[in-house]
Amino acid sequence: MAPSVKSSNKVTSLCQDPQFDAIIIIDDDTYIFKDHLVYRRSKSSLDTEYPKPIRDVFGRWEGGIWQTIPDKIDTALTWPNQQIFFFKGKHYWKTIRFQLQTGYPRLIQDGFRGLDEHHFFTGHLNAAFVYSGDNHTYFIKDAMIWRLHMNLEFSSSIDIDYPQFASRWLNIGEKITSAIQWINGLTYFFSHKYYYRYDHIHQQVDDSYPTYPRPISEWWLQCNPGAAPSSSSSSSSLSSAYSDLPRWKRAAIIFESNYTNVENSNDSSGRRENERNLFLINISIFIITYYL
């Protein structure tokens, strides 16, 4: 069935204003929350069957009543085994995939001890994520960042060395509005209409070309496919667009653009073939740029 014009227009509106509240992963699909709606990004583009109201997607039937998470959330956290936490104000909800679990909402300070007024937390988280550098859970609120500590009894509490200043910890000067460890194992930070890919080895923003931050709409949401070329046929046009640059830098741009296309692919069955093709493409690019 063809997508409705109404749904298509809402997808377009996200492209025009890509600031969102939260981002999670379920079954290798990326779900993006903005106001009372949730969008789905699969196979490198926004799904035209979305957006849908949040309350229609996440919930459970209880006593003939559909229980759900709030219409608008502050942020969300993806844990292993499809555990999703949704935060709003001083409360949180938990789902397994789309199924709301019983006993929620709960106070954040009850589920994550130490995230309270005594540790400078007053509610309304900006971001929550599992960091690829150490697989610890982190929370960001305004200028502060907290790290979650898990003991041998699997009881959680905030690490004694936290909170810290987020800008000093991340070396990102802008306010973080969302964050996620994506399916490629890398951590991404979102700030309004832009995003950063983080290099957890050197503990800094990834040193790539084009540089970060990058526009969310063009690179992450793929709203304008021409902004991030996805095939070898587009490599020559991209090279022409940067013809005034040195050969090595031109090749670096093409390499990064092709890498982003593979990075944005959620189709696990075709990932190895994409990577193999990417390897051959980039060898050809470097040979061409060296001799031309």
LINDAWO-V249697 format. One record per helix or strand of 2 or more residues. SS is the DSSP state (~ for helix, > for strand). FROM is the first residue (numbers start at 1). TO is the last residue. If there is no record, write none. Layout:
ss={SS,SS}
from={FROM,FROM}
to={TO,TO}
This chain:
ss={~,>,>,>,>,>,~,>,>,>,>,>,>,>,~,~,>,>,>,>,>,~,>,>,>,>,>,~,~,~,~,~}
from={5,22,29,37,45,52,54,59,65,75,83,91,99,106,108,117,127,137,144,156,164,166,178,187,194,204,214,216,225,232,247,268}
to={16,26,34,42,46,53,57,62,68,79,88,96,100,107,111,119,130,141,150,158,165,170,181,191,199,205,215,220,227,241,263,291}
